[in-house]
Amino acid sequence: MPLSFDLQSHSTHSDGALSAADVVARGADAGVELLALSDHDTISGVSEAIASGERHGIRIVPAVEISAIDRDGDVPRELHILGYDIDHTDPRFTARLAEFLADREQRTLRMAAALKELGFELDERELSQRIADGQPIGRPHLAEAALASPANAARLAHEQIDDIGSFIRAYLIEGRPAFRLRETPTVAQAIEAIHDAGGLAVWAHPFWDISNAGEVLTSIDRFRALAIDGVEAFYVTHTREQTELLAERCTALELLSTGSSDFHGPDNRLFSRFLAFETYGLEPDLGPIGSAR
């Protein structure tokens, strides 16, 4: 019987709605047997997830999702590189993630300033608290801050923005007025950091960030030359055509092909349910990630 897996999820250690322990509990209730907690640029929830996995009888893959800059493609882009089976106790890796996290924070603050220039008021209490607690801040937290300020209510209603996702899509993604690009790490640096921590590097949700199929395939070829180990071919928003294209390229290049529903919390409009991605009859190749340890 195929292994029931879901290899990307997020907790309150980054931009998820539940604690790491509760994320694992939800996954176990959904029938997940192999789960990765992959918070953005931090491994601070991994030990909690592993302990919860032991209680619930679910195997946890130590993981992280690193936001990286690709400056070698058609246009500079922010892409995400997943690291699996990393040594989450490695102090060198923790230090490198702290550097990446600091850049993430500065980028978020630049976007906050841009939103203010656009006339938005921000309820910054949670942002300030997360910074004080050493927790990451990102686009979802900026969106929450804008949605929480009563001064923005009329404008948001007029623009038909009523949740975090719609605010991010309107203002905080590439091409939108408050988007700002990160400065570090590059894709190559992210891959290197993951490998140095004993892990496997996988490009997350290619078609979430790039819509052009040709550019996605070219990017996979470039990242293979940088020693990437796999691609997240099976993803909750990938179509059958996109999934088949990615799986075929992974097979041709002998890359791993992983999958996830990218769980962020039960109330998230897109990422609220474990095992929500489709394989379309294709066989994922998890390689060592799926092997019993």
Backbone bond lengths (Angstrom), bond angles and torsions (degrees), N, CA, C in turn:
res aa  C-N    CA-C-N  psi(-1)  N-CA   C-N-CA  omega(-1)  CA-C   N-CA-C  phi
1 M - - - 1.473 - - 1.517 108.89 -
2 P 1.345 119.02 132.05 1.468 121.02 -177.26 1.519 111.86 -61.35
3 L 1.332 115.15 146.56 1.452 122.03 178.16 1.533 110.04 -68.63
4 S 1.319 116.48 130.77 1.462 121.11 177.24 1.524 108.41 -85.28
5 F 1.324 117.16 109.73 1.465 120.96 -174.17 1.523 111.50 -128.04
6 D 1.321 115.13 156.44 1.463 122.73 173.44 1.520 105.94 -152.46
7 L 1.337 116.28 107.88 1.460 120.59 -163.65 1.532 115.13 -108.38
8 Q 1.324 115.33 30.82 1.466 118.65 168.84 1.524 107.68 -157.91
9 S 1.328 116.25 124.97 1.462 121.42 176.01 1.519 108.55 -156.42
10 H 1.337 115.31 161.21 1.466 120.45 -172.38 1.517 111.46 -136.19
11 S 1.316 114.84 144.26 1.461 121.80 -178.15 1.528 109.79 -120.47
12 T 1.320 115.71 -173.77 1.466 120.33 177.74 1.525 112.13 -67.79
13 H 1.324 117.32 -7.22 1.467 119.26 174.22 1.527 110.94 -70.73
14 S 1.349 117.43 -16.89 1.472 120.13 169.92 1.517 108.44 -133.18
15 D 1.322 118.81 -103.43 1.466 119.67 -173.67 1.526 113.22 -119.65
16 G 1.318 116.86 22.53 1.455 120.54 175.83 1.521 111.53 -89.29
17 A 1.334 115.79 169.55 1.465 120.95 -175.71 1.525 113.19 -96.96
18 L 1.340 118.62 -17.62 1.463 122.43 -175.25 1.520 110.94 -115.63
19 S 1.324 115.97 159.35 1.461 120.35 173.60 1.522 109.58 -64.87
20 A 1.323 116.22 161.64 1.463 120.06 179.09 1.524 111.07 -58.43
21 A 1.320 117.02 -41.76 1.462 120.91 179.40 1.523 111.16 -62.46
22 D 1.328 116.76 -41.33 1.464 120.25 -179.22 1.525 111.99 -71.36
23 V 1.324 117.31 -32.96 1.467 119.89 174.99 1.529 109.59 -59.93
24 V 1.324 115.98 -45.94 1.463 120.14 179.72 1.525 110.60 -63.71
25 A 1.320 117.08 -41.84 1.468 120.45 178.73 1.525 111.09 -60.36
26 R 1.329 116.62 -42.18 1.470 120.74 178.08 1.521 110.33 -62.77
27 G 1.337 116.06 -43.03 1.454 119.36 178.77 1.514 112.43 -61.63
28 A 1.331 115.56 -43.03 1.463 119.61 178.92 1.523 110.57 -62.82
29 D 1.320 117.46 -42.60 1.467 121.15 178.96 1.525 111.57 -61.85
30 A 1.349 116.10 -30.16 1.468 120.37 -179.34 1.523 112.64 -82.71
31 G 1.336 116.64 -5.62 1.461 119.69 179.14 1.520 114.66 95.43
32 V 1.335 117.88 11.61 1.461 120.79 177.34 1.531 109.19 -71.77
33 E 1.317 116.30 133.74 1.467 121.46 178.03 1.521 112.39 -103.25
34 L 1.330 116.00 -27.96 1.467 121.97 -179.72 1.523 107.48 -131.50
35 L 1.323 117.04 116.17 1.465 121.56 -172.66 1.525 110.37 -129.77
36 A 1.328 115.50 142.37 1.460 120.64 174.16 1.521 109.72 -116.33
37 L 1.330 116.65 123.61 1.457 120.96 167.35 1.525 105.84 -87.66
38 S 1.336 116.41 116.35 1.473 120.48 -170.79 1.525 109.88 -126.96
39 D 1.321 116.83 62.36 1.454 119.68 -178.76 1.523 110.93 -64.32
40 H 1.329 115.53 155.66 1.457 121.69 -175.10 1.528 112.03 -71.90
41 D 1.327 115.62 116.57 1.460 122.87 171.56 1.528 113.35 59.57
42 T 1.330 117.93 22.12 1.459 120.12 178.26 1.521 110.49 -151.23
43 I 1.325 115.27 146.95 1.461 121.49 176.07 1.529 109.62 -116.47
44 S 1.323 117.06 19.13 1.462 121.22 -173.66 1.522 112.89 -67.01
45 G 1.329 119.10 -19.06 1.461 121.19 179.72 1.518 114.37 -99.00
46 V 1.339 117.72 -1.59 1.465 120.32 -172.13 1.527 111.96 -66.30
47 S 1.328 117.96 -45.13 1.465 119.72 -179.26 1.526 111.18 -61.43
48 E 1.329 116.53 -40.73 1.462 121.21 176.86 1.528 110.58 -62.06
49 A 1.334 116.52 -40.94 1.463 120.59 179.52 1.526 111.14 -65.51
50 I 1.320 117.46 -42.07 1.468 121.18 179.76 1.525 110.32 -62.48
51 A 1.329 116.94 -43.76 1.471 120.80 178.92 1.526 110.72 -62.64
52 S 1.334 116.67 -41.08 1.456 120.58 178.05 1.525 110.35 -66.47
53 G 1.327 116.62 -38.08 1.456 120.29 177.77 1.514 112.44 -61.05
54 E 1.327 116.74 -38.21 1.463 120.49 178.32 1.534 110.34 -65.00
55 R 1.321 116.66 -36.81 1.469 120.12 179.64 1.527 112.01 -70.15
56 H 1.340 115.90 -34.56 1.462 120.55 -173.50 1.532 113.16 -100.74
57 G 1.324 117.49 1.38 1.455 120.27 177.85 1.521 113.70 69.92
58 I 1.323 117.05 37.08 1.465 122.07 -179.85 1.528 108.51 -126.71
59 R 1.315 117.10 135.72 1.463 120.68 -177.73 1.522 110.30 -83.07
60 I 1.318 116.59 130.27 1.464 123.02 -177.66 1.522 110.39 -106.52
61 V 1.318 116.19 129.45 1.460 122.28 174.10 1.531 108.10 -92.81
62 P 1.327 119.41 118.56 1.465 120.18 175.25 1.533 109.16 -61.50
63 A 1.327 116.77 123.23 1.468 119.25 -171.20 1.518 111.41 -147.88
64 V 1.322 114.36 168.37 1.462 122.99 176.94 1.522 107.34 -155.09
65 E 1.324 117.01 153.14 1.458 121.91 173.37 1.523 107.90 -117.78
66 I 1.317 115.96 112.89 1.456 121.54 -176.14 1.526 109.77 -99.02
67 S 1.312 116.52 125.54 1.470 121.40 173.85 1.522 108.23 -80.14
68 A 1.318 116.85 125.70 1.461 121.40 -173.50 1.523 110.48 -133.35
69 I 1.308 114.86 158.28 1.458 121.50 -179.25 1.523 109.77 -102.78
70 D 1.314 116.01 129.54 1.462 122.46 173.42 1.524 107.55 -108.63
71 R 1.307 116.51 104.94 1.467 121.32 -178.82 1.519 112.11 -100.55
72 D 1.330 117.76 1.01 1.462 120.87 -174.90 1.519 113.57 -100.60
73 G 1.330 117.91 -0.93 1.452 120.90 178.72 1.516 112.05 -87.44
74 D 1.320 115.43 -160.62 1.467 119.88 -179.32 1.519 111.73 -62.97
75 V 1.326 116.81 -39.86 1.473 122.48 176.11 1.524 106.92 -140.25
76 P 1.347 118.45 152.82 1.472 119.74 175.93 1.526 110.33 -60.85
77 R 1.323 116.05 133.96 1.458 120.51 -177.73 1.527 109.97 -138.04
78 E 1.314 114.45 154.25 1.460 120.08 168.10 1.517 108.11 -96.26
79 L 1.327 116.27 120.64 1.454 122.94 177.98 1.523 109.15 -121.35
80 H 1.321 116.57 164.37 1.456 120.27 -176.21 1.528 110.09 -116.84
81 I 1.338 115.16 131.86 1.453 122.39 179.62 1.523 108.64 -115.98
82 L 1.317 115.91 120.26 1.457 121.94 178.40 1.525 109.67 -86.53
83 G 1.318 115.45 138.03 1.457 121.33 175.22 1.516 109.63 -114.87
84 Y 1.342 117.38 121.43 1.464 122.01 -177.53 1.526 111.12 -113.95
85 D 1.339 114.43 148.78 1.467 121.62 179.56 1.521 111.46 56.52
86 I 1.330 115.25 34.20 1.469 119.55 175.45 1.537 109.25 -76.10
87 D 1.314 115.58 156.60 1.459 120.68 173.73 1.523 107.37 -82.70
88 H 1.321 116.20 98.77 1.466 119.72 -174.79 1.518 112.70 -76.50
89 T 1.342 116.71 0.12 1.461 120.45 175.56 1.526 111.96 -102.50
90 D 1.320 117.19 0.33 1.473 121.60 -177.01 1.531 109.69 -72.89
91 P 1.328 119.31 114.87 1.466 120.57 -177.86 1.523 113.29 -64.28
92 R 1.328 117.15 -29.17 1.476 119.33 178.56 1.523 110.56 -67.57
93 F 1.327 115.72 -40.52 1.465 119.81 178.76 1.528 110.28 -67.29
94 T 1.318 116.22 -41.40 1.460 120.43 177.67 1.524 110.64 -59.20
95 A 1.330 116.61 -40.76 1.466 120.96 179.94 1.531 111.01 -66.37
96 R 1.332 116.51 -40.00 1.467 118.94 179.58 1.524 110.58 -67.13
97 L 1.322 116.33 -40.51 1.462 118.79 177.30 1.521 111.38 -63.50
98 A 1.325 116.70 -34.75 1.467 119.70 177.70 1.520 110.80 -62.41
99 E 1.333 116.52 -37.84 1.470 120.48 176.67 1.527 110.10 -65.45
100 F 1.332 116.61 -44.87 1.466 119.98 179.23 1.528 110.48 -63.50
101 L 1.329 115.70 -39.66 1.459 120.80 -177.99 1.526 111.07 -65.83
102 A 1.326 116.10 -35.90 1.465 119.80 178.39 1.522 110.55 -63.78
103 D 1.326 116.78 -39.64 1.463 119.05 177.25 1.518 110.98 -67.97
104 R 1.344 116.77 -37.38 1.465 120.72 176.85 1.528 110.07 -59.98
105 E 1.329 116.00 -42.75 1.464 120.12 179.97 1.522 111.28 -63.92
106 Q 1.323 116.49 -44.09 1.463 119.27 -179.89 1.526 111.72 -64.96
107 R 1.334 116.78 -37.88 1.453 120.26 176.99 1.526 110.18 -63.26
108 T 1.323 116.39 -42.14 1.461 120.46 179.48 1.525 110.83 -63.00
109 L 1.323 116.62 -39.88 1.466 120.05 179.16 1.532 110.94 -67.60
110 R 1.329 116.92 -33.92 1.470 119.38 175.40 1.530 110.43 -65.38
111 M 1.317 116.90 -37.99 1.458 120.01 177.80 1.533 110.84 -69.70
112 A 1.340 116.58 -34.35 1.471 119.81 176.13 1.525 110.03 -62.06
113 A 1.329 116.05 -42.96 1.466 120.16 178.55 1.524 110.67 -63.40
114 A 1.332 116.52 -38.65 1.469 120.36 179.24 1.525 110.80 -65.02
115 L 1.330 117.24 -39.61 1.467 120.35 178.35 1.530 110.55 -62.89
116 K 1.311 116.25 -40.36 1.466 119.85 178.66 1.531 110.57 -64.97
117 E 1.332 116.73 -38.16 1.460 120.05 177.25 1.530 110.83 -64.23
118 L 1.322 116.33 -27.53 1.469 121.29 178.26 1.526 112.23 -83.63
119 G 1.321 116.56 0.99 1.458 120.64 175.04 1.511 116.04 98.21
120 F 1.329 118.45 7.02 1.460 120.58 178.51 1.528 110.79 -85.65
121 E 1.312 115.53 145.15 1.454 121.23 167.59 1.521 108.35 -100.37
122 L 1.340 116.07 144.57 1.458 120.44 -176.89 1.525 110.19 -120.36
123 D 1.318 115.73 133.29 1.459 121.23 170.40 1.532 105.83 -83.95
124 E 1.314 116.08 100.64 1.463 120.83 -168.57 1.523 113.79 -94.76
125 R 1.310 118.52 12.25 1.461 119.77 -176.85 1.526 112.52 -63.12
126 E 1.333 117.09 -46.27 1.462 118.91 180.00 1.523 111.28 -69.20
127 L 1.331 117.32 -39.22 1.463 120.24 176.98 1.520 110.40 -57.03
128 S 1.324 116.53 -48.34 1.466 121.25 -178.72 1.526 111.03 -63.39
129 Q 1.335 116.47 -39.54 1.465 119.92 -179.41 1.519 111.12 -66.65
130 R 1.334 116.75 -41.30 1.465 119.64 179.55 1.522 110.65 -64.70
131 I 1.324 117.20 -41.58 1.459 120.44 177.72 1.523 110.24 -61.91
132 A 1.336 116.68 -44.10 1.461 120.90 179.69 1.525 111.85 -62.94
133 D 1.336 116.37 -33.46 1.468 121.12 -179.38 1.524 112.53 -85.61
134 G 1.335 117.53 -0.89 1.456 120.76 -178.93 1.510 113.90 75.39
135 Q 1.339 117.67 20.36 1.465 121.25 179.57 1.524 110.31 -95.24
136 P 1.324 117.87 151.79 1.467 120.82 -178.76 1.527 111.79 -64.78
137 I 1.311 115.58 149.40 1.464 121.39 168.03 1.523 107.78 -121.50
138 G 1.330 115.35 142.38 1.455 119.76 -178.62 1.508 110.89 -149.14
139 R 1.313 115.50 -166.57 1.463 120.63 -175.84 1.529 114.18 -59.05
140 P 1.334 119.58 -40.16 1.464 117.72 178.09 1.523 113.09 -60.18
141 H 1.322 116.56 -34.45 1.467 119.43 -179.84 1.533 110.86 -72.30
142 L 1.328 117.18 -34.29 1.467 120.12 174.35 1.525 110.36 -65.44
143 A 1.319 115.77 -43.55 1.464 119.38 179.06 1.522 110.91 -61.32
144 E 1.326 116.39 -42.69 1.467 120.27 177.01 1.513 111.11 -59.67
145 A 1.345 116.61 -41.44 1.460 120.75 -178.79 1.524 111.52 -64.19
146 A 1.336 116.41 -37.26 1.467 120.00 178.50 1.525 111.19 -72.29
147 L 1.326 116.36 -41.01 1.462 120.57 -179.45 1.525 112.03 -68.18
148 A 1.333 116.22 -28.11 1.461 120.44 -176.62 1.522 113.50 -80.28
149 S 1.323 117.84 -14.60 1.465 120.44 -178.43 1.525 110.80 -86.76
150 P 1.341 118.67 118.96 1.467 121.08 -179.37 1.528 113.44 -58.75
151 A 1.338 116.58 -25.97 1.459 119.96 -177.70 1.527 112.46 -63.59
152 N 1.352 117.06 -21.30 1.465 120.71 -177.75 1.523 113.26 -94.21
153 A 1.324 118.04 -3.94 1.462 121.42 -168.56 1.523 113.17 -58.13
154 A 1.329 116.98 -47.83 1.467 119.74 -176.97 1.529 110.76 -64.97
155 R 1.317 116.07 -42.89 1.475 120.01 -179.27 1.530 110.40 -63.59
156 L 1.328 117.13 -44.51 1.460 120.72 -178.98 1.523 111.12 -64.53
157 A 1.328 116.23 -39.96 1.463 119.67 177.98 1.520 110.94 -63.60
158 H 1.345 116.44 -41.68 1.461 121.09 179.04 1.530 111.04 -62.76
159 E 1.358 117.10 -36.26 1.458 121.80 -178.41 1.525 112.03 -89.60
160 Q 1.331 116.72 4.49 1.469 123.77 178.80 1.530 111.69 57.05
161 I 1.320 114.50 43.32 1.458 121.92 175.70 1.518 107.43 -107.72
162 D 1.342 116.16 118.36 1.461 118.10 -175.09 1.524 114.22 -133.78
163 D 1.328 117.55 6.15 1.457 119.20 176.36 1.523 109.63 -154.38
164 I 1.326 115.42 175.73 1.462 121.34 -175.79 1.526 111.05 -59.81
165 G 1.331 116.29 -45.93 1.460 119.81 -176.96 1.516 112.91 -61.47
166 S 1.324 117.35 -44.18 1.468 119.73 -178.74 1.525 111.02 -68.29
167 F 1.332 117.33 -32.37 1.471 118.97 176.89 1.529 110.57 -68.52
168 I 1.332 116.21 -44.83 1.467 119.64 179.01 1.519 110.62 -59.55
169 R 1.329 117.01 -45.33 1.463 120.03 -178.72 1.531 111.68 -64.62
170 A 1.325 117.41 -30.35 1.464 120.43 -178.15 1.522 112.83 -80.79
171 Y 1.343 117.53 -30.06 1.469 118.87 -170.07 1.526 115.84 -131.85
172 L 1.339 119.30 -19.96 1.461 118.84 -165.24 1.523 114.69 -123.58
173 I 1.321 118.32 16.41 1.463 120.07 172.99 1.519 109.07 -111.66
174 E 1.327 115.77 169.23 1.469 120.45 -177.72 1.521 111.06 -52.40
175 G 1.321 115.09 133.31 1.456 120.59 179.71 1.510 113.75 91.21
176 R 1.347 117.48 -10.16 1.462 121.38 179.23 1.531 109.68 -95.78
177 P 1.337 117.20 157.56 1.471 119.73 -165.05 1.525 116.47 -65.94
178 A 1.342 119.35 -24.89 1.462 119.18 -177.67 1.526 112.75 -104.96
179 F 1.317 117.84 6.33 1.464 120.27 179.42 1.525 110.68 -70.98
180 R 1.309 115.53 137.67 1.459 121.96 174.18 1.527 107.84 -134.04
181 L 1.328 116.41 138.68 1.459 122.02 -176.27 1.526 110.59 -83.73
182 R 1.316 115.62 145.67 1.460 120.17 172.84 1.523 110.06 -68.35
183 E 1.328 115.92 166.38 1.463 121.09 178.49 1.525 112.33 -108.63
184 T 1.320 117.68 -26.69 1.459 122.32 -177.93 1.526 108.74 -155.94
185 P 1.328 119.72 153.08 1.462 129.09 0.12 1.518 111.46 -87.26
186 T 1.326 116.05 166.80 1.458 120.02 169.03 1.526 108.94 -78.56
187 V 1.316 116.40 167.92 1.463 120.17 176.20 1.523 110.20 -57.76
188 A 1.318 117.32 -42.42 1.464 121.09 179.86 1.526 110.99 -61.54
189 Q 1.330 116.96 -41.00 1.469 120.25 179.69 1.518 111.86 -67.91
190 A 1.330 116.50 -37.36 1.464 120.01 177.80 1.525 110.63 -64.30
191 I 1.329 116.67 -45.94 1.460 120.86 178.51 1.535 110.33 -60.50
192 E 1.311 116.18 -44.49 1.465 120.50 -179.34 1.525 111.20 -62.17
193 A 1.331 116.95 -43.05 1.466 120.38 -179.66 1.526 110.99 -62.58
194 I 1.325 116.83 -41.25 1.463 121.29 179.09 1.522 110.53 -64.91
195 H 1.312 117.29 -45.04 1.468 120.70 179.40 1.525 111.01 -64.19
196 D 1.317 117.22 -40.10 1.468 120.37 179.36 1.522 111.95 -63.96
197 A 1.350 116.18 -24.54 1.466 120.71 176.88 1.522 111.49 -91.69
198 G 1.332 117.08 12.40 1.455 121.60 176.24 1.508 114.84 80.71
199 G 1.354 116.59 14.63 1.448 120.18 -173.56 1.515 114.79 -103.05
200 L 1.329 114.48 -179.16 1.456 123.94 176.90 1.522 108.38 -113.30
201 A 1.329 116.92 135.17 1.462 122.56 -175.74 1.519 110.24 -103.10
202 V 1.350 115.55 129.72 1.465 121.95 -176.37 1.530 108.62 -133.25
203 W 1.347 115.96 131.99 1.461 119.83 177.28 1.522 109.25 -74.97
204 A 1.332 116.47 122.55 1.457 121.83 -177.17 1.528 111.51 -81.46
205 H 1.331 115.56 142.78 1.475 125.84 170.61 1.540 114.92 27.36
206 P 1.336 118.44 67.50 1.470 120.53 -175.97 1.524 114.56 -53.49
207 F 1.328 117.26 -41.80 1.464 119.35 -175.24 1.527 112.93 -81.94
208 W 1.308 117.74 -2.92 1.462 120.03 170.58 1.524 109.72 -74.14
209 D 1.335 116.39 -34.59 1.462 121.62 -175.57 1.528 113.73 -99.22
210 I 1.312 117.79 -26.75 1.467 122.41 -177.24 1.530 107.89 -132.24
211 S 1.306 117.09 125.58 1.463 119.94 -177.49 1.518 113.48 -90.15
212 N 1.327 117.66 -25.44 1.456 121.80 -175.76 1.529 110.72 -79.92
213 A 1.312 117.28 121.11 1.458 121.21 -175.78 1.522 112.27 -63.01
214 G 1.320 116.73 -39.67 1.459 119.81 179.26 1.514 112.04 -62.41
215 E 1.326 116.25 -40.90 1.468 120.00 179.28 1.531 110.87 -67.61
216 V 1.333 116.36 -36.63 1.462 119.24 177.05 1.524 110.63 -62.07
217 L 1.324 116.98 -46.85 1.468 120.24 -179.23 1.525 111.89 -64.61
218 T 1.325 116.62 -40.15 1.466 120.34 177.30 1.523 110.44 -62.92
219 S 1.333 116.20 -39.65 1.460 120.60 179.37 1.530 110.88 -65.35
220 I 1.320 117.23 -40.45 1.467 119.86 177.34 1.521 110.30 -59.92
221 D 1.320 116.50 -43.33 1.466 120.10 178.38 1.529 110.98 -61.10
222 R 1.328 116.55 -43.72 1.474 119.89 179.16 1.525 111.25 -63.87
223 F 1.339 116.65 -42.00 1.466 119.61 -177.90 1.523 111.26 -71.27
224 R 1.335 116.73 -30.13 1.466 119.55 175.22 1.520 109.75 -61.72
225 A 1.323 116.43 -37.85 1.460 120.31 177.13 1.526 111.96 -66.74
226 L 1.328 117.01 -21.22 1.458 122.07 176.32 1.530 111.79 -90.31
227 A 1.348 116.30 5.85 1.468 124.02 176.02 1.524 113.26 78.26
228 I 1.337 117.64 27.64 1.459 118.83 172.65 1.523 108.93 -64.70
229 D 1.326 116.35 150.23 1.461 120.56 -173.14 1.519 113.82 -98.98
230 G 1.337 117.45 -20.26 1.451 117.97 -176.78 1.508 113.43 -171.67
231 V 1.320 115.03 -179.65 1.466 123.18 -178.49 1.531 107.86 -136.27
232 E 1.324 116.47 139.84 1.460 121.07 174.27 1.534 108.22 -79.37
233 A 1.311 114.47 85.00 1.472 120.61 -175.64 1.521 112.09 -75.73
234 F 1.323 116.60 -33.16 1.464 122.28 -174.41 1.528 108.15 -103.53
235 Y 1.331 115.23 110.21 1.462 119.61 -172.12 1.518 109.27 -143.94
236 V 1.299 115.84 150.80 1.456 121.19 -170.39 1.529 113.48 -59.07
237 T 1.339 118.89 -31.11 1.468 120.23 -179.29 1.532 113.20 -101.00
238 H 1.321 118.51 -1.07 1.461 120.43 178.77 1.527 110.66 -74.63
239 T 1.314 116.80 135.98 1.462 121.40 175.40 1.521 110.09 -78.12
240 R 1.323 115.93 170.22 1.462 119.87 175.72 1.530 110.65 -57.42
241 E 1.317 116.76 -46.33 1.465 120.11 -178.19 1.525 111.07 -61.17
242 Q 1.323 117.00 -44.09 1.459 120.69 179.68 1.526 110.87 -64.67
243 T 1.317 116.23 -42.80 1.461 121.16 -179.55 1.519 110.92 -62.55
244 E 1.318 116.82 -46.48 1.462 120.48 -179.46 1.522 111.09 -63.34
245 L 1.331 116.38 -39.92 1.464 120.74 179.02 1.528 110.85 -61.47
246 L 1.334 116.15 -46.06 1.464 120.67 -178.76 1.525 111.39 -67.43
247 A 1.321 116.78 -44.00 1.460 119.88 -179.36 1.527 110.99 -62.61
248 E 1.324 116.75 -40.01 1.464 120.82 178.82 1.527 111.06 -63.50
249 R 1.334 116.98 -42.44 1.469 119.55 -179.56 1.534 110.63 -69.00
250 C 1.311 117.22 -36.33 1.464 119.94 177.11 1.532 110.58 -62.15
251 T 1.322 116.32 -43.36 1.465 120.01 178.90 1.524 110.65 -62.95
252 A 1.318 116.48 -44.18 1.466 120.81 -177.93 1.527 111.69 -63.45
253 L 1.334 116.66 -35.78 1.467 120.97 -176.75 1.522 112.75 -97.89
254 E 1.340 116.74 4.38 1.464 122.44 -179.00 1.527 111.21 57.70
255 L 1.322 115.06 45.65 1.454 121.90 176.44 1.526 109.65 -103.75
256 L 1.321 116.27 153.63 1.455 120.50 172.91 1.526 109.41 -67.62
257 S 1.336 116.46 151.41 1.463 121.26 175.47 1.527 107.86 -128.29
258 T 1.334 116.33 109.81 1.457 121.75 -174.92 1.526 110.06 -108.46
259 G 1.345 115.82 -178.56 1.454 118.58 -179.60 1.515 112.71 -158.28
260 S 1.333 115.33 157.52 1.466 119.74 178.32 1.519 111.23 -162.59
261 S 1.334 114.02 163.28 1.461 121.42 171.33 1.523 110.62 -101.67
262 D 1.353 117.59 -1.61 1.469 122.64 174.38 1.538 111.48 55.95
263 F 1.326 115.88 49.47 1.473 121.41 -175.38 1.528 111.28 -59.95
264 H 1.349 115.62 127.59 1.466 122.12 176.65 1.529 112.59 -118.58
265 G 1.298 117.27 -15.34 1.459 120.26 -179.80 1.513 111.44 151.65
266 P 1.325 117.91 157.94 1.464 121.04 -173.03 1.520 114.70 -66.85
267 D 1.321 118.12 -18.93 1.459 120.46 -178.04 1.529 113.63 -103.32
268 N 1.334 116.97 2.48 1.456 120.41 179.19 1.534 109.31 -71.14
269 R 1.325 117.50 136.54 1.470 119.90 -174.54 1.528 113.41 -67.43
270 L 1.334 116.86 -34.07 1.456 119.92 -177.12 1.524 113.25 -105.01
271 F 1.322 117.00 -33.24 1.463 120.81 -168.00 1.534 110.67 -122.67
272 S 1.332 115.69 61.58 1.457 120.74 -171.78 1.521 114.03 -114.88
273 R 1.330 118.38 -1.97 1.463 119.84 -170.83 1.523 110.72 -140.00
274 F 1.322 116.76 127.51 1.455 120.86 175.57 1.529 110.85 -68.23
275 L 1.327 115.38 152.88 1.471 123.29 177.89 1.526 112.27 61.14
276 A 1.336 116.67 30.85 1.462 120.71 -177.29 1.530 112.79 -89.06
277 F 1.331 117.77 -4.67 1.461 119.91 -179.06 1.525 110.64 -88.27
278 E 1.331 115.24 157.72 1.465 121.63 -178.24 1.534 110.40 -109.28
279 T 1.323 116.10 144.06 1.474 120.21 172.65 1.521 111.40 -101.12
280 Y 1.333 118.05 -11.90 1.465 123.29 178.76 1.527 112.10 52.81
281 G 1.329 115.40 37.64 1.453 120.48 176.71 1.512 114.83 79.72
282 L 1.318 117.90 0.99 1.460 122.25 179.43 1.528 109.90 -88.29
283 E 1.321 116.51 159.79 1.457 121.26 -177.43 1.531 110.25 -104.21
284 P 1.336 117.97 112.15 1.470 119.69 175.41 1.528 110.27 -62.90
285 D 1.309 115.61 153.78 1.474 121.50 175.89 1.525 107.67 -121.46
286 L 1.337 116.09 96.46 1.464 120.86 -178.34 1.521 112.61 -85.36
287 G 1.322 116.92 -12.38 1.457 120.08 179.31 1.517 111.00 54.29
288 P 1.337 117.69 -137.77 1.477 120.96 -178.01 1.530 113.66 -62.41
289 I 1.336 117.60 -21.94 1.476 119.96 -179.48 1.520 110.49 -61.79
290 G 1.305 116.48 -35.69 1.453 120.69 -178.18 1.505 115.05 -89.74
291 S 1.328 117.02 -1.25 1.468 120.35 -177.76 1.519 110.73 -82.97
292 A 1.283 116.48 143.82 1.459 120.84 176.86 1.530 109.14 -65.84
293 R 1.342 114.53 139.50 1.448 118.28 -179.59 1.509 109.76 -105.54
